[in-house]
Amino acid sequence: MKILYITTSLLRNESASIRNISLINGIVENGNEVDILTLNFLEKFEDKFLKTSLTKEARIYKVKIPKFNKIFSIISNKRKEKSKNFKFILKLKNIIKEFLFFPDIYSESIENSKEIVINKDKYDFVVSSSDSKSSHFIAKNIIKNNNLKQQWVQIWGDPWGNDINVRTLNFLTKYRIKKEEKKLLEKATKIFYISELTSETIKNKYPLFSNKIFTLNRSYLKEINSKNEQQKFIFSYTGSILNRNIIPLIDSIEKYNENNDKKIELNFYGINEQDFNFDILNKNFIKIFSRVSFEEVLEVYKNSDVLVYIDNLYNSTQIPGKIYDYFGTNKTILGLYESEDVKETLKKYDRIELIRNQGIFELNSVIKSINTKNVMEKFSPKNIAKDFIEKIINN
């Protein structure tokens, strides 16, 4: 079987890139061929480790994005210079992004994809994978302009109209998103969401499409098996803490440390000034780090005892990709949930120490579970890809 895989997120340091690479690797590992159509980023915007992680058996074709490369080179330089005007530039960028770029900052790639010529008999399936949503618009163009008759499979890393970030947008943009989302879903042969909760939500939203909506769990990309020999327990959280309540975790660790000789150290990776008030993080057992590469994240996993997941405050139906990265380790996973729906979804995996994210909670059972866990082979790239292939082949 041969697949044309279209995505804007492949080699940048993003969760979607990790998901796409692991799925592509798994598809190839199952004996299939993959050609990838992605964006022609400047090399400085690409992650070297992700480049080496992608199977060498997949061929890559690229859509030109000169405007993006030019604009974001300027922004990147300003960030490095720590310009006094950088916060203003970021705000301006967000305003411009909302009003001038649709569906997202890669919108020029949609128009430029019209230059791509595809042999209509070359592939068995066309797969488009967001984020970003431009991936699906590129696929729509490719299919139309090349008169492709293959089944169009859409993978949505995040829903669109139901995305928590949409609530802050202006009315016209929200209306446009609602309209375009329905058009895209209508044209798909099969539609996959990464979370069971999201799949059910979209089925209820679009009952006419419910028979072609499925769940595709994410796989981990790399396996980590290690044992931490430090004189303290290392708890690590990777990713944004925006819209996350971190106070119960901090208070609970503080109480634990007051009553135990072997202390807990809590590390946050991916913190920036837009995320949170730094005062709450000013504790002697907390260390904070800015955004790190995925290669560095794997080292964080290796040197940790407990990997932390904190649920979104706004009842999002999405399960963050980091959970599946955690499944690729032998580490204890602490899941702090906000809603019962998320709890029930995570409970099915039988791998996460689940605690309601409210008030001070006991950590003794979490500590006792350290060094008792195994990698979840069920979520290997090969196994997840096998499940995906079976679902797209079977009617």
C-alpha positions in Angstrom: 0.0 0.0 0.0 1.2 3.5 -0.8 0.1 6.6 1.1 0.5 10.4 0.3 0.8 11.9 3.8 0.2 15.7 3.9 1.1 17.7 7.0 2.5 21.1 7.9 4.1 19.7 11.1 6.9 17.3 10.4 10.3 18.5 11.5 9.6 21.5 13.8 9.8 21.0 17.5 6.0 20.5 18.0 3.9 17.8 19.5 2.1 17.3 16.1 5.5 16.6 14.5 6.3 13.9 17.0 2.9 12.3 16.4 3.2 12.5 12.6 6.8 11.0 12.6 5.8 8.2 14.9 2.8 7.3 12.8 4.7 7.5 9.5 7.5 5.3 10.9 4.9 2.8 12.1 3.2 2.7 8.7 6.5 2.0 7.0 7.4 -0.6 9.7 4.2 -2.4 8.7 5.5 -2.8 5.2 3.9 0.2 3.4 5.3 3.1 1.4 4.8 6.7 2.4 5.5 9.9 0.4 5.3 13.1 2.6 4.2 16.5 1.4 5.2 19.2 4.0 6.4 22.8 4.1 9.7 24.1 3.0 10.9 25.7 6.3 14.3 27.3 6.6 16.6 24.8 8.2 16.9 26.9 11.4 13.2 26.3 12.1 13.6 22.5 11.9 14.7 20.1 14.7 17.7 18.0 13.9 16.8 15.2 16.3 13.3 14.9 14.7 15.0 14.8 11.3 17.1 11.8 12.3 14.1 10.1 13.9 12.0 10.1 10.7 12.4 6.9 8.7 14.8 7.2 5.8 12.4 5.1 3.6 9.9 8.0 3.3 10.3 10.5 0.5 9.7 14.2 1.3 8.3 16.8 -1.0 7.9 20.5 0.1 5.6 23.4 -0.5 7.2 26.8 -0.7 6.5 29.3 2.2 8.8 32.3 1.6 6.5 34.9 3.4 6.4 32.7 6.6 10.2 32.2 6.5 10.8 35.9 6.2 8.4 37.1 8.8 9.3 34.5 11.4 13.0 35.0 10.8 12.5 38.6 11.9 10.5 37.5 15.0 13.1 34.9 15.8 15.9 37.4 15.7 14.0 39.8 17.9 13.5 37.1 20.4 17.2 36.4 20.5 18.0 40.1 20.9 15.6 40.2 23.8 14.3 43.5 22.3 12.4 45.8 24.6 9.7 45.8 21.9 9.5 42.0 21.7 6.3 41.7 23.8 4.7 44.3 21.5 5.9 42.4 18.5 4.3 39.2 19.8 1.0 40.9 20.4 1.1 42.4 17.0 1.9 39.0 15.5 -1.1 37.5 17.2 -3.4 40.3 15.9 -2.0 39.9 12.4 -2.3 36.1 12.6 -6.0 36.3 13.5 -7.1 38.8 10.9 -4.8 38.3 8.0 -4.0 34.5 8.0 -6.7 31.9 7.6 -6.9 29.2 8.6 -3.5 29.8 10.3 0.0 31.2 9.8 0.8 28.7 7.0 -2.1 30.0 4.8 0.3 30.9 1.9 1.1 27.2 1.5 -2.5 26.5 0.5 -2.2 28.7 -2.6 1.4 27.5 -3.3 0.3 23.9 -3.2 -1.4 24.4 -6.5 2.0 24.0 -8.1 2.3 20.4 -6.9 1.6 17.8 -9.6 0.6 14.3 -8.4 0.2 11.2 -10.5 -3.4 10.3 -9.9 -2.7 6.5 -10.0 0.3 6.6 -7.7 -1.3 6.3 -4.3 -3.9 4.2 -2.5 -4.8 6.8 0.1 -4.4 10.5 0.7 -3.9 11.3 4.4 -3.9 14.9 5.8 -2.9 15.5 9.4 -3.3 18.6 11.4 -2.3 20.6 13.3 -2.0 23.0 11.5 -5.4 23.1 9.8 -3.7 24.2 6.6 -2.7 20.6 6.1 -6.3 19.7 5.2 -6.7 22.7 2.9 -3.5 21.7 1.1 -4.9 18.2 0.7 -8.2 19.6 -0.6 -6.3 21.6 -3.3 -4.1 18.6 -4.2 -7.1 16.3 -4.6 -9.0 18.9 -6.7 -6.2 20.1 -8.9 -4.9 16.6 -9.7 -8.3 15.0 -10.0 -7.5 12.4 -7.4 -10.1 9.7 -6.7 -8.4 8.1 -3.8 -10.0 7.9 -0.3 -9.2 11.1 1.7 -8.4 10.3 5.3 -8.2 13.2 7.7 -6.4 13.1 11.1 -7.2 16.0 13.5 -4.7 16.4 16.2 -7.1 19.0 17.8 -10.7 19.7 16.9 -11.2 23.0 15.2 -14.5 24.6 16.2 -14.4 23.0 19.6 -10.8 24.0 20.3 -10.4 26.0 23.5 -8.3 28.6 21.7 -11.2 29.5 19.4 -13.2 31.0 22.2 -11.0 34.1 22.2 -11.3 34.8 18.5 -13.6 37.4 16.9 -17.2 36.5 15.8 -16.4 36.5 12.1 -13.4 34.1 12.5 -15.5 31.8 14.6 -18.2 31.7 12.0 -15.7 31.1 9.3 -14.1 28.2 11.2 -17.5 26.6 11.8 -18.3 26.8 8.1 -15.0 25.5 6.8 -14.7 22.7 9.4 -18.0 21.3 8.2 -16.9 21.5 4.5 -13.7 19.6 5.2 -15.3 16.9 7.3 -18.0 16.5 4.6 -15.3 15.7 1.9 -13.4 13.1 4.0 -13.8 9.4 3.5 -12.7 8.7 7.1 -11.9 11.1 10.0 -9.7 10.4 13.0 -9.4 12.3 16.3 -6.6 11.5 18.8 -9.0 11.4 21.8 -12.1 9.2 22.3 -13.8 12.1 24.1 -13.2 14.3 21.1 -14.4 11.7 18.7 -17.7 11.4 20.6 -18.1 15.2 20.9 -17.7 15.6 17.1 -20.0 12.7 16.4 -22.7 14.5 18.5 -21.9 17.8 16.8 -22.1 16.3 13.3 -24.4 13.2 13.5 -24.4 12.9 9.7 -20.7 12.2 9.7 -20.7 9.9 12.8 -20.3 6.7 10.9 -16.9 7.9 9.4 -15.4 9.2 12.6 -12.9 7.1 14.5 -10.3 7.4 17.3 -6.6 7.1 16.6 -4.5 7.1 19.7 -1.1 8.6 19.4 2.0 6.4 19.8 5.2 7.3 21.6 8.2 7.9 19.4 11.1 6.6 21.6 11.3 4.1 24.5 12.9 5.1 27.8 13.9 2.5 30.4 15.9 3.9 33.2 16.2 4.0 37.0 16.9 7.2 38.9 19.5 6.8 41.7 19.4 10.4 43.1 18.9 11.2 46.7 15.5 12.8 46.0 12.4 12.0 44.0 12.2 13.9 40.7 8.7 14.9 39.5 8.7 16.4 36.0 6.1 18.3 34.0 6.8 19.1 30.3 4.7 21.7 28.4 2.7 24.8 29.0 1.0 25.4 32.3 -1.4 27.9 30.8 -5.0 27.0 31.8 -3.6 24.4 34.3 -4.1 24.6 38.1 -0.7 23.8 39.5 -1.4 24.9 43.0 -2.7 21.6 44.4 0.4 19.8 43.2 2.8 22.4 44.7 0.9 22.4 48.0 0.9 18.6 48.2 4.6 18.3 47.5 5.3 20.9 50.0 3.4 19.0 52.7 5.0 15.7 51.7 8.5 17.3 52.0 7.7 18.6 55.5 7.0 15.1 56.7 9.6 13.0 54.9 13.4 12.8 54.8 13.7 12.0 51.1 12.3 15.0 49.4 10.5 15.6 46.1 11.9 18.0 43.5 9.4 19.4 41.0 10.7 20.4 37.6 8.6 22.4 35.1 9.8 22.5 31.5 8.4 24.9 28.9 7.6 27.8 31.1 7.4 31.3 29.6 6.3 34.7 30.8 2.9 34.4 29.1 2.2 31.2 31.0 1.9 32.1 34.6 2.6 34.3 37.6 6.1 33.2 38.6 5.5 33.9 42.3 3.7 30.6 42.8 6.8 28.8 41.5 9.1 30.5 43.9 9.7 27.4 46.2 13.0 25.8 47.1 11.8 22.4 45.7 10.8 23.8 42.3 13.0 24.3 39.3 11.7 26.0 36.1 13.1 25.7 32.6 12.2 27.3 29.3 11.1 25.3 26.3 13.4 22.4 25.4 13.8 20.2 22.3 12.3 16.8 22.2 15.7 15.2 22.4 16.2 17.1 25.7 12.7 16.0 26.8 13.7 12.4 26.5 16.7 13.1 28.8 14.2 14.7 31.3 12.1 11.5 31.2 15.3 9.4 31.7 16.3 11.3 34.8 12.8 11.5 36.4 10.9 9.3 38.8 7.4 10.6 38.1 6.0 12.2 35.0 3.1 14.6 35.6 0.0 15.2 33.5 -2.2 18.2 34.6 -5.7 18.4 33.0 -7.0 21.5 31.3 -9.2 23.8 33.4 -11.6 24.4 30.5 -12.9 20.8 30.2 -11.1 20.2 27.0 -11.8 16.8 25.4 -8.2 16.5 24.2 -5.7 14.2 25.9 -2.2 15.9 25.4 0.4 14.1 23.4 2.7 14.0 26.3 0.6 11.2 27.9 1.5 8.9 25.0 5.2 9.9 25.2 5.0 9.0 28.9 3.6 5.5 27.9 6.9 4.9 26.1 8.8 5.1 29.5 8.9 2.8 32.6 8.2 5.8 34.8 5.3 6.4 37.2 2.7 8.7 35.6 0.8 11.1 37.9 -2.5 12.2 36.2 -4.2 15.2 37.9 -7.7 15.3 36.4 -10.4 18.1 36.4 -13.4 16.2 35.0 -14.8 12.8 35.4 -14.9 12.3 31.7 -11.1 12.7 31.5 -10.7 10.5 34.5 -12.7 7.6 32.9 -10.8 7.9 29.6 -7.4 7.8 31.4 -8.5 5.0 33.7 -8.9 2.7 30.7 -5.1 2.7 30.2 -4.5 1.2 33.6 -1.2 2.9 33.8 -1.8 6.3 35.4 -1.9 7.2 39.1 -5.1 9.3 39.0 -5.9 12.0 41.5 -8.5 14.8 41.4 -6.7 18.1 41.0 -8.2 19.7 44.0 -6.8 20.7 47.4 -3.9 18.9 49.1 -3.7 15.2 48.2 -1.6 12.2 49.5 1.5 11.3 47.4 2.5 8.1 49.3 0.9 5.7 46.8 2.6 7.6 43.9 6.0 7.3 45.6 5.5 3.6 46.3 4.8 2.9 42.6 8.2 4.3 41.5 10.3 1.7 39.6 7.3 -0.7 39.3 6.1 0.2 35.8 6.8 -0.9 32.2 6.8 0.6 28.7 3.3 0.2 27.2 4.1 -1.7 23.9 0.5 -1.3 22.9 1.4 2.3 22.0 4.5 1.6 20.0 4.6 3.2 16.5 4.2 -0.2 14.8 1.1 -1.2 16.8 -0.7 2.2 16.6 0.0 2.3 12.8 -1.3 -1.2 12.4 -4.6 -0.2 14.0 -4.7 2.9 11.7 -4.1 0.8 8.6 -6.8 -1.7 9.5 -9.3 1.1 10.1 -8.7 2.9 6.8 -8.7 -0.4 4.8 -11.9 -1.9 6.3 -15.2 -0.3 5.4 
